[in-house]
Amino acid sequence: MKIVFEDNHFLIVNKRPGQLSQSDKTGDQSILELCKNYLKLKYNKKGNVFLGLVNRIDRPTSGLLILAKTSKCLERMNKILKNREIKKTYVAITEKNTIKKSGRLINFLKKNEKKNKSFVVNREIKGSKESILNYKLVKELDNYNVLKIKLETGRHHQIRAQLSNISCPIMGDIKYGAKRPNKDLSICLHSKSLEFIHPVTKKQLKIEAGFPDLKIWNSL
């Protein structure tokens, strides 16, 4: 984990693949806990530290997470997120397939709670949600494509499910059809940048995160 932005209102960190955004049943330490400990030490705070997670990314995914330092900031950031005022850009390395240089994917996704997996359905049905992303093919490797992705919606496993649906599963993502797992069990999906208006200062922010220090990412 690396802190890439901090002010009086929130932190933005670059999460490594494999780290939890927040605690789960595994009991492994999460980014939320690490950042609370960081604030306790840095500011010599006693007792509980407030820190609220604004956005979440999957454990095997890497990239940017926003954590609000106050309840008021969390409320404002959640409103910005709900109104789709945060521009999110991802980079994905996918298994190679012939696709258009750019495209807009519009699907309905339905989450299967037992399998913790989202499925593309042919039409809107009960429990499904419209999911939209835009992609651009930015590089072709020997066996993989590199895509830049801009999300219009933020659904459960949205990028993973929609890319799998066009036969471009993300490298390492065996849950969604990749041929083999990555050695570190990560998937090659990275939350690269976030753009939004600061809820307090009203200044435009654009925050970017470096790629994980792994061979495949270092080749880009």
C-alpha positions in Angstrom: 0.0 0.0 0.0 1.2 3.5 -0.9 -0.4 6.8 0.1 -0.7 8.9 -3.1 -2.8 11.8 -1.7 -3.6 13.2 1.7 -5.2 16.3 3.1 -7.4 17.1 6.1 -10.4 15.5 4.5 -9.4 12.2 3.0 -6.6 9.8 2.0 -6.1 8.1 -1.4 -4.0 5.0 -1.4 -2.7 2.7 -4.1 -3.7 -0.8 -3.0 -1.5 -3.8 -3.9 -3.2 -6.9 -5.4 -4.1 -9.3 -2.7 -4.8 -6.7 0.0 -8.4 -6.4 1.3 -10.2 -3.1 1.0 -12.0 -3.8 4.3 -12.1 -6.7 6.8 -13.8 -9.9 5.8 -14.2 -13.4 7.3 -10.6 -14.3 6.6 -9.5 -12.0 9.4 -6.6 -10.7 7.2 -5.6 -7.1 7.8 -7.3 -4.6 5.5 -6.4 -1.3 3.9 -8.9 0.4 6.2 -7.2 -1.0 9.3 -3.7 -0.2 8.0 -4.7 3.4 7.3 -6.3 3.8 10.8 -3.1 2.6 12.3 -1.1 5.0 10.1 -3.3 8.0 11.3 -3.0 7.0 14.9 0.8 7.0 14.7 1.2 10.0 12.5 -1.1 12.3 14.6 -0.5 10.5 18.0 -4.2 9.9 18.3 -5.7 7.9 21.2 -8.8 5.8 21.0 -10.7 5.1 17.9 -9.9 6.8 14.6 -12.7 7.6 12.2 -12.0 6.5 8.6 -14.7 5.7 6.0 -14.1 3.7 2.8 -15.6 5.6 -0.1 -15.0 3.1 -2.9 -14.0 -0.6 -3.0 -12.0 -2.7 -5.4 -11.8 -6.5 -5.3 -9.0 -8.2 -3.4 -7.1 -9.5 -6.4 -7.3 -6.1 -8.1 -4.9 -3.2 -7.5 -5.2 0.5 -7.6 -6.9 3.6 -6.0 -9.0 3.6 -2.9 -10.5 6.8 -1.3 -10.8 6.9 2.5 -12.7 9.8 4.2 -11.3 11.2 7.5 -14.6 12.7 8.7 -18.2 11.6 8.6 -19.1 14.8 6.8 -16.5 14.1 4.1 -17.7 10.5 3.8 -21.3 11.8 3.3 -20.1 14.2 0.6 -17.9 11.7 -1.2 -20.7 9.1 -1.2 -23.0 11.6 -2.8 -20.4 12.4 -5.5 -20.0 8.6 -6.1 -23.7 8.0 -6.2 -24.2 10.9 -8.8 -21.4 9.3 -10.9 -19.3 12.5 -10.6 -16.0 10.5 -10.1 -14.4 9.5 -13.4 -12.7 6.1 -12.9 -10.2 4.8 -15.3 -8.9 1.2 -15.2 -6.2 -0.7 -17.1 -6.8 -4.4 -17.8 -4.5 -7.0 -19.4 -6.8 -9.5 -21.1 -6.4 -12.7 -22.9 -6.1 -12.0 -26.6 -9.1 -12.0 -28.8 -10.1 -10.0 -31.9 -12.1 -7.0 -30.8 -12.7 -3.5 -32.1 -10.1 -0.8 -31.3 -12.7 0.8 -29.0 -16.2 0.2 -27.9 -19.0 0.8 -25.4 -20.4 -2.3 -23.6 -23.9 -2.1 -22.3 -25.2 -5.2 -20.4 -27.5 -6.1 -17.6 -25.6 -7.9 -14.8 -27.2 -10.1 -12.1 -25.2 -11.0 -9.0 -25.2 -14.6 -7.7 -24.7 -14.2 -3.9 -23.8 -17.8 -3.3 -21.1 -17.9 -6.0 -20.1 -14.2 -5.3 -20.1 -13.7 -9.1 -22.0 -11.5 -11.6 -23.5 -12.8 -14.8 -24.5 -11.1 -18.0 -28.2 -11.6 -18.7 -29.9 -11.1 -22.1 -32.5 -8.6 -20.8 -33.5 -6.7 -17.8 -34.8 -9.1 -15.1 -35.5 -8.8 -11.4 -32.3 -8.1 -9.5 -30.3 -7.2 -12.6 -28.6 -3.8 -13.1 -27.6 -1.9 -16.2 -23.8 -1.8 -16.5 -21.9 0.4 -18.9 -18.2 0.7 -19.7 -16.1 2.2 -22.5 -12.9 0.5 -23.5 -9.9 1.4 -25.8 -7.3 -1.1 -27.0 -4.0 0.7 -26.2 -1.5 -2.1 -26.7 -1.2 -5.6 -28.1 1.2 -8.1 -26.6 2.0 -11.5 -27.9 -0.8 -13.3 -26.1 -2.6 -10.4 -24.4 -4.4 -7.2 -25.1 -4.1 -4.1 -22.9 -7.3 -2.1 -22.5 -8.0 1.3 -21.0 -11.5 1.2 -19.4 -13.7 4.1 -18.3 -16.6 3.1 -16.1 -20.0 4.8 -16.4 -21.5 2.5 -13.7 -20.0 0.7 -10.8 -21.4 -2.8 -10.4 -20.2 -5.9 -8.6 -17.4 -7.4 -10.7 -18.6 -5.3 -13.6 -15.4 -5.1 -15.7 -14.5 -8.7 -15.0 -18.0 -9.9 -16.1 -18.4 -7.7 -19.1 -14.9 -8.4 -20.6 -15.4 -12.1 -20.0 -18.7 -11.8 -22.0 -16.8 -10.6 -25.1 -14.3 -13.5 -24.7 -11.6 -11.2 -23.2 -11.2 -12.5 -19.6 -8.7 -10.6 -17.5 -5.3 -12.3 -17.2 -5.3 -14.5 -14.0 -9.1 -14.2 -13.5 -10.1 -17.9 -13.6 -13.4 -17.1 -11.9 -14.4 -15.3 -15.2 -12.8 -17.7 -17.7 -9.1 -17.0 -17.7 -7.1 -20.1 -18.8 -4.7 -20.0 -15.8 -4.2 -18.1 -12.5 -1.4 -15.7 -11.8 1.3 -17.1 -9.4 0.4 -14.5 -6.8 -3.4 -15.1 -7.4 -3.8 -11.5 -8.5 -5.7 -10.5 -11.6 -4.4 -8.0 -14.1 -6.9 -5.2 -13.4 -5.7 -1.9 -12.1 -7.6 1.2 -10.9 -5.3 3.7 -12.6 -6.9 7.1 -12.1 -9.7 9.0 -10.4 -10.9 12.5 -11.3 -13.4 14.5 -9.3 -14.1 17.9 -7.8 -12.8 18.1 -4.2 -16.0 18.3 -2.0 -14.5 21.0 0.2 -11.9 23.0 -1.7 -13.9 22.6 -5.0 -10.7 22.1 -6.9 -10.4 19.6 -9.7 -8.4 16.5 -8.7 -6.8 13.9 -10.9 -5.0 11.2 -9.0 -3.0 8.4 -10.7 -1.5 5.2 -9.4 1.5 3.4 -10.6 1.2 -0.2 -11.8 2.1 -3.1 -9.5 5.7 -4.1 -9.5 5.2 -7.3 -11.4 6.8 -8.5 -14.6 3.8 -8.3 -16.9 3.0 -4.7 -15.7 6.6 -3.6 -16.0 6.5 -4.6 -19.7 3.9 -1.9 -20.4 
